[in-house]
Amino acid sequence: MFVIQATVFINLVLLPFASWARGTGSIYSSPNMDKNCNKTITLNGDKLPGTFFSLSSGNYEQNLNCSLTIKAPTQNQRIILVIDKMDISCDGDTIKIYDGKIDTTTILNKNQSQQCGITKPYFRTINSNTAIIQFTSNADGKVGSGFVINVAINFPVATCSRNDNLYRCKNKYCISNLFNCDDRNWCGDNTQSFVCR
């Protein structure tokens, strides 16, 4: 399996690019997921503590079966995953999030309404150090504009120090302070406005 190191960034948004271009200080955006299927991204606390992903810059293709693995560098670190936007046909197209490995017992978004359709943002924390995002679409001619997924490392420390370049969210998760002035919901609890300081 090919591993993308910290110098490469990947974007997992199935929404039209023009409508999602927004001013941000973040450098954590990347090429489309459908051009990086079956690859692994290893996050790094110093250089790539998180990123966001897209599947395409417009309506997604039919007959896709695309998986992307997100790994934290150490066994005790966790992945925070926030789906900000989603527009996926519910006639056989799905996005599934797995914890550690692809298995029916490790699906984190088991609720069918979170696997397709148009949903409100939702938040998941991976219990292992590996998240697998799997998107599939069929050939029925029904597609949507996609989804936006944010992923970041949850640093397993008792306190978050600005001196350590960390920020403590209201939900007690520690994320990298490198997300300063980025309007994305990296904390998962809408406290990202406090990260910019």
C-alpha angles and dihedrals in degrees: 000000000000115000121211109214128210095280093066122069128198131205122209104187121130091192130102108278095223093056091048100044104115137164110265139151091221121117090189102103126108151177119300121286094233089064091052104044118157093016133122129232116201111203120216126206094221105036108015109021091155146342142185128242142212134188098211143344092247138006109344125246127259123247095031123155105177129164128184124188121209117195134188113219097240133043095241096052120093135209120239111207125190124182104206102177135007136182110168129150111251094212096095102316114116145166115210128187118207130194111226100329141016105268134127090245094055100054108124097190098051092150104100091217089064094053098060144357124055110313139178117249116284136185133222133179117207113227093209127046093259132074122186118200114197123188123185132177131184133215101256094114093247116118138153135209094264138228146295118227126186120196129184141162117263104215111221099221129129094230132018115227125197085214087063089049092249133130125208113221122212088255088059095250116136117222133175117279087221086089089075114149093004110135094211121112097249094154093052092225101076094255092120090107087070093054091073103081 
